Amino acid sequence: MTTIAFIRHGVTAWNKEGRAQGKTDVPLDEEGILMAERVAERMEKEHWDVIYTSPLIRAKRTAEIIAEKLPEINFNTDIRLGEIGGGLIEGTTEQERVDKWGLNWREQDMGFEKEDVIIARGLSFIEDIQKAHRGKKVIVVSHGGFLARVFNALIPGGEFSNDIGNTSVTIVELKDERNHCHLFNCMKHLEMREV
């Protein structure tokens, strides 16, 4: 059995503006850095063996902040963990999309990364993790759109929300017979207050 803690990156200015990010390399904003520090404090209370991250700066910086609290952890970047390619809509808000392409913009070919490609790269990554880290505890830092699809592929019928919170933690146990989600979209670390 391999245990994976999936973590979405901290918030960015584009998240707050409702701009589609996709593969665009948008950095964490100040709040996003604080969120990453909070999730890092949470993760340091447990033992983790290795961390993998998307190469996009918002995820990689979140992973780096977590890794700073876990100095013994092995740090890896994997391109398969990148966000879904958003094609023509990257950098735009919903209103800008409606203004440019009309209310039915979702029905047009916007050049999105195909669903089967997203799932294939996600499951390829998971398969490699299971082989390389059997019996280990792995942290994976990635992106909301990508993670939502991975969760639904790993645990069919799990009915997971597609609204994955920034720095949320989802814990999945990968088992030979059936994967199990112990925790989904948990952000309790953001509720902690200084005493």
N, C-alpha and C positions, 0 to 999 in steps of 0.2 A: 504494500500500500504506500502511495505517495500522497502527501498532504500539500495542497497549494493554497496560499493566501493570495488571492487576486486583489490588487489595489488600483483604483483609478487615480490618475494624476491629480494634483492640486488645481485650484481654479485659475483661470486666465482672464485677461481683460475681454477677450473674444467670447468666453463663456458668458460673462456678465452682459455683454451686448447682444447675445443670441446669434452670434456669427458662426456659421459652419466652419469648422477648423480642418477636418480631414487630415490630409498629409501636410498641410501648411505648418511650418515650424514656429508655433506661437509660444513664447515663454510664460512661465508662471508670473502672476503679478504678486504684489507684496502679501496679500491675503493668502494666495496659493502657497507661498513659501511657509507661512505660519501654519497652514493646514498640513503641509508635508511634515513640519516639525512635530505637530501633534500626533500624526499617525506613526511617526518614527518613535516617539516616546511610548506609544502603545506597543509597537512591535518589539522593542528592546526588552520588554518584560518576559518574553518567551524565547525559546531556542529556535533559530532558523539556520539552515545549512547553506543556502545559496540564494542569490537574487538575480532575476532576469528582468530586463526592461526594454521597452520600445526605444529606438534611437531618437525619437522626436524629443526636443529639449524639455517640453513640459512634463513628460513622463520620466525622462532620464534624470532631470534635476530632482524630481520627487524621489526617485530610487537612490540617488546619491545622498540625499538628506537622511533617508532611512539607513543606508549603509554606514553613514558616519556614526550611528548609534550601535552598530553591529560590526565592530572592527575586524572580526575573524571571518566575516562572510565573504564568499567568493562572488564577484560582481561580473555580470555578463550582459551584453547588449544583443538583441536578436531582432532583425528586421521584420520577422513574421508577426511581431507584437505591435506593429504600427497601426494607427487608426485607419479606418475604412477610407478609401479614396473618394472624395466628395465631388470630383469632376468640376463642372462649371459653377457649382454653388459655393465653393470654398471662398471664404471671406465675405459672404453676403448674409444679410438678415432675411427673415421671412418676408418682411415688407419690401425689401429690395428685389427679392425673387419674384414676388407678385407684380411689382412695378415693371420688371424687365420681361418676364415670360408669361404673365397672366396667372389667374387663380389655379389653373390646371397644370402648373409647372411640374408637379410630381409625375404627371403622365407623359412628359416629354423625355427624350433621351438627354440626360444631363451628364453622361459620362461617368456615372457612379461605378465603383468597383463591384463586380458581380458577386451575388450571394454565394454561389458555389466556390468561388475563388477565396472569399473571406473564410468560409468554413474550412476549406481544404488547408489553408495556411495555419489556421488556428489548431486544427486537429493534428497536423504534422508536427507542430511545436509540442503539443501535449504528448504525443507518442514518443518524441525524443526525450522529453523530461522523464517519462515513465521508465525508459530504458536507462538513462544516465543517473537517475536519482531515486531508484527504488528504495522505499523505506525512509526517505528523507523528507524534510520540510522545506518547501520552496516558496519564495516570495516572487510574484509576477506583477510588475507595474506596467499598466497599459492604459487603454482609452475606453470610454463608455460605450460607444457604438460597437466596437470590436468585442468587448467583454460580454455585452448582452447576447451577442450571437454565439459566442463560445459557451456560455452557461447553458443556453438552450440546446446546443449540440451535445454537450457533455451529459446533461441530465434531461433527456427527452420527457416531455409532459410535466416539467417542473414549473411551468407557468411563471417564469421570472419576469419582473418588470423590465422594460427597456430603459427606464430612467435610473441610471447608475450614478450615484452621488459622487462628487469630487472627494477623493481620499477614502471612499468607502472600502470596507474590507469584506470580502466574500471568501469563505473557507470551504474548499471541496476536497474530499478524500477520493482519490482515484483507486478503484478496486477492480480486480479482474472480472468479477461477476456484475457489479453495478456501482456506479459512482454515487457519492452521497454528499449533499450540500448541508454543512453544519450551521452555517451562518451566511446570511445574504444581505448585502448592501448596508452593513453596519457602520454607523458614523458616531458611535458613542464617544469616541475620543475628542470630537469637536464640541461636546457638551461639557467637558471637564472645565472646572473653574479653578483659578489660582486661589490658594487658601491664605 
